[in-house]
Amino acid sequence: MKQPAPHLLSEFQWGGLTAKNRVVMSPMTRGRAGATMTANSMMAQYYAQRASAGVIITEGTFVSQEAVGWNHAPGIWTDQQGDAWKQVVHAVHEKEGTPIFLQLWHTGRASHSDFHNGSLPVAPSPIRHEGDAIHTPSGHKKPHEIPRALKTDEIPRLVEDYRKAAERAKFAGFDGVEIHSANGYLLDEFLQSKTNHRTDQYGGSVENRFRLLREILDACQKVFDASRIGVRISPNGSFNDMGSPDFRETFLYAAEQLNKVPLAWLDVLDGLAFGFHELGEPITLSDIRGVYRGRLMANCGYDREQAEKVIKDGLADFVAFGRPYLSNPDLVERFANGWELNDVAPQRVWYSRGAQGYIDFPTYRESGPKGVSTSR
Ligand SMILES: Cc1cc2nc3c(=O)[nH]c(=O)nc-3n(C[C@H](O)[C@H](O)[C@H](O)COP(=O)(O)O)c2cc1C
């Protein structure tokens, strides 16, 4: 019998998991984990409020102390931090059985020595981030520093940090992990020629620049089946002072290589709504589809109609929504019923402290079309 054509709200099954729709909550750092960088009950409530998503990907979560580079974002480098995530996983699973993946994060050169008792942030090469100043733990913004290049013999330890973080995520009950290789953080810095000037086996050719991601992927597969590991890339992005002249060659090579592993998904920020480097024609989903036949997740600037289209056209299996999820916990219900969305949350609450602008956005059923958070 002919299968009905997939659409945004149709179910999707893979790797023993069921997403009740193709709407994914995109990973979003919210800075609510406190100075100990530990998941808490408020975070559990926030994610459970959004459990009608087909899949939830958590905010970026530090794989090690060295990976830290954002105030009050969560970590998973200690057993205590790992255990604290159990309440989040439990709340989401209990509410709607929604698959939830933890995003593994290392901020690389986009960090500051103030996060590391004066030790410089690490990167593939000593090339400074020339973008906006960074919020340091003191509360002051400071310019970025020239990072310290990781030594070749430090790489096995780095890979092991990711494996251990994946192991803790599994122990906490996560359905899988997403490896954050986007937005100018460490793994993106290794991939891109702008930030990777190494002369060892991790730099130079595109094959070499891809090597670290491949090793981390291999290490995570010792913990999770490949179908439970997602990878995120941002080929068109300028965020964190990124963009390389050979971006097409680099990212099409990476996508083609990732095709060899039956990943949960390749999550591509194909849209330009988070900053575009303008170094050539942007890489489109069709470009990626040309070299990658696995499960694909589209992201960046999508609305419901655009999301429906890429799914209908077979260009994506999932669409991740970021900013709409900040202020619309019931985004799926709003899509399903044609209800209007709340305005995007003001930027000042994205990373602020406490419940305001975090868990106080009403659903449509609670407030009707005029719903606003108490943060306005
Ligand atoms: C407040 C905020 C925090 C974010 N934090 C992360 C993060 O931790 N990891 C990540 O990969 N992307 C992060 N992003 C990017 C989003 O996942 C998404 O790619 C971006 O917002 C574009 O999608 P949208 O147009 O639907 O918002 C963040 C975006 C926002 C607005």
The ligand as an ORCA input file, in Angstrom:
! r2SCAN-3c Opt
* xyz 0 1
  C      18.760     31.871     23.032
  C      19.426     30.985     22.029
  C      20.354     30.038     22.459
  C      20.952     29.155     21.551
  N      21.798     28.183     22.004
  C      22.235     27.210     21.161
  C      22.934     26.080     21.658
  O      23.156     25.896     22.865
  N      23.365     25.170     20.745
  C      23.137     25.312     19.390
  O      23.541     24.460     18.610
  N      22.440     26.364     18.915
  C      21.974     27.299     19.769
  N      21.198     28.320     19.287
  C      20.806     28.327     17.871
  C      19.420     27.677     17.687
  O      19.454     26.294     18.002
  C      18.950     27.816     16.236
  O      19.897     27.208     15.413
  C      18.769     29.279     15.840
  O      18.030     29.984     16.806
  C      18.096     29.396     14.481
  O      16.815     28.796     14.509
  P      15.478     29.720     14.629
  O      15.522     30.671     13.474
  O      14.330     28.743     14.557
  O      15.561     30.453     15.942
  C      20.630     29.245     20.176
  C      19.738     30.227     19.743
  C      19.123     31.076     20.644
  C      18.123     32.077     20.146
*
